[in-house]
Amino acid sequence: MSPHSQHFTRELRNALGCFATGITVVTARDEHGSPVGLTVNSFNSVSLEPPLIVWSLGLQTQVRSVFEHCRYYAVNVLAEDQVHISHRFASRDADKFAGLNLTDGIEGVPLLDGCCARFECRNSLRHPGGDHLVFVSEVVRFGSSDRPPLLFHAGAYRKLAPRE
Ligand SMILES: Cc1cc2nc3c(=O)[nH]c(=O)nc-3n(C[C@H](O)[C@H](O)[C@H](O)COP(=O)(O)O)c2cc1C
């Protein structure tokens, strides 16, 4: 299989989709103070000491320059009843924040209500990663709840199965 063929890319996407993830919405404020955000499942933990997380941002996203320049941003880990939030923040034209309750975090970063966890991050290191920009950032404040998480696997949303 040639790594440049459409077949390779499709099969790679399918294989990568075997790795189940949670779903997050990464939020920040633009230079006018307006909230911006997008649905992200490339989030993961990197290090506890220092406290670092990672995620990657598509170079084609409209919000790219905001995330390249903002000092802080937040990672909101969605709960299982927030599929509609994931849909909304993954769509280009939606008024993403309409009707949502926001709390201001550090330097006003918008925090979403009803999440499993929220991480406020200092926007320090960015690395080129092919068609994405990879963010490795320090967690400066966080909180979590007992809400069950929203999961994503093989292109579909899932819920946690009850414990055996
Ligand atoms: C389940 C799911 C996971 C996604 N994960 C990412 C991601 O990790 N990084 C990314 O840049 N876009 C990701 N996206 C796509 C963005 O959410 C989508 O392109 C968004 O519309 C970009 O916003 P904008 O172009 O309006 O700024 C994901 C979408 C979905 C549905």
The ligand as a Gaussian input file, in Angstrom:
#p B3LYP/6-31G(d) Opt

LIG

0 1
 C      -14.849000      13.463000      17.310000
 C      -14.060000      14.607000      16.727000
 C      -12.748000      14.814000      17.088000
 C      -11.995000      15.868000      16.546000
 N      -10.703000      16.058000      16.951000
 C       -9.987000      17.085000      16.424000
 C       -8.647000      17.319000      16.859000
 O       -8.101000      16.597000      17.679000
 N       -7.980000      18.381000      16.319000
 C       -8.563000      19.210000      15.384000
 O       -7.925000      20.164000      14.935000
 N       -9.834000      18.995000      14.954000
 C      -10.553000      17.978000      15.465000
 N      -11.837000      17.767000      15.050000
 C      -12.399000      18.644000      14.006000
 C      -12.794000      20.028000      14.536000
 O      -13.634000      19.924000      15.672000
 C      -13.519000      20.778000      13.419000
 O      -12.679000      20.833000      12.283000
 C      -13.914000      22.183000      13.824000
 O      -14.989000      22.571000      12.999000
 C      -12.824000      23.185000      13.613000
 O      -13.345000      24.438000      13.928000
 P      -13.184000      25.730000      12.994000
 O      -12.589000      25.322000      11.688000
 O      -14.579000      26.274000      12.898000
 O      -12.274000      26.619000      13.757000
 C      -12.595000      16.731000      15.601000
 C      -13.937000      16.541000      15.239000
 C      -14.667000      15.492000      15.802000
 C      -16.109000      15.295000      15.406000

